[in-house]
Amino acid sequence: AFRVSLHYVPLLERTVPAGTFLRVTFATLTHAASRPRVPHRNAKTMSMSATLALALSTGSSGPLDARRAAPLGSRRAVAVTHTGAWFTNKARAARRTVSTVTRAATFQNAASKAQAVARLESSLAPPAAAAVRRPLMAGNWKMNPKTLAEAETLAALVAAAAKADGGVAKSNADVLVCAPAAFLAPVGKILAGSGVSLGVQNIYHAKDGAFTGETSLTMAKSVGCTFALVGHSERRQLFGETDALVGLKTRAVLDAQMTAVVCVGESKEQYETGLVRDVCGAQLAGALENVTAVEIENGRVVIAYEPVWAIGTGLTATPAIAQSVHAFIRGWVREVFGDKSAERVVIQYGGAVKPDSVD
C-alpha cells in the first residue's frame, strides 16, 4: 500500500476543516485508462479505487481518533508525497478538486480543531511577491432601475462621483457599472470620460444567430462594454446555467477581447454542510477550463466570490469568512495556473455589499 498525505481537503466546519493533514493508507491504486474531468484541461489525475483507513495526525505517529473506513471515488484532489519517483510525478500532475473523504473523520477535542483551523489560515494564502493589485469596485444593477430616466440619473451620479477628487485614475480602486441590457447604450454615453468601465450582465457565447432574447458580445462591445459578468448565482439558480455553459461564456468573453468577471459561490445549504471550497473549486474548474495562465496574468479574468446565502437575506459574510475563501481561491489559481497568475488575479467579494459592510 502507498502511504500518502493529503495536503488539501475541503473545509467542513462541523468536522474537519481544509488544510488538515490526514494519514491515509490505500489498499489499491490504479491509473485510470480514461481520465475523469479535472479542473484544468492540461491537468492529469489518477483514479483511486480503494477503501481508506483514516487517522488524523498531529505530526506524531499516534492517531488522534480511531480509524474509520470511507470510500474514495475517482475524482479526488491530491497533492501527495511518496518516495517513489513514478508516484510523485503522477501526483504532481494532479490538481485540487473536490473530496468528501474527511466526512469520515472527527476531531478528538476542540483544541485539536482550533489548531487545524490555525494551520489552515496560515497556509491558505502564501504571501504574494511584489504583486500590486488595484481593487475593483463593481456595481451590478441587476433588473434595476425601473425606467431609462432613472438609469440616466443614476449613471450621472456615478460619473460625477468618479470624477471628484482627481478621478478614478488617482483613486484607490477601479470602478465598473453593469447596467441592464436595455440601458447599456445611454448609460455608456453618460459614463464616457469618467473613468468608469461599462459591463454587460449576461451574454450568449455564440457570435450571432437565432437566439431570441440573448445579447452577443459584439452587441455589448458596440455600446462600450469592456466587461461581462459570467456565472452569476442568479443565472445559475434561476436560469439553470451550468459550469460547462459558464466555461463557454468565459472563453467567448476573452475571445472578444473583453474582461470576464467570473462569479462563484455556495448556497446556504452548501455553506451549512461545509461544502464552500468544494463548490467554489468545481465552479472555478468549469469556468476556467479553457483559460490560459497568460490571460489571467494579464488581468483578463476577475473572480467574484458571492455567497448565495448572503444575497438578499440580510446576512453578510464576516471579513474572516470572505478572506478565508478568497485565500482558497487564490491558492486554487496558484495550484492550477502558477504563482504569477495567483499574484495578479483580482478577487472580489459580492455578497450583499452595502455602505455599512464595505470599506
Order of alpha helices (4+ residues) and beta strands (2+ residues): beta-beta-beta-beta-alpha-alpha-beta-alpha-beta-alpha-beta-alpha-beta-alpha-alpha-beta-alpha-alpha-alpha-beta-alpha-alpha-beta
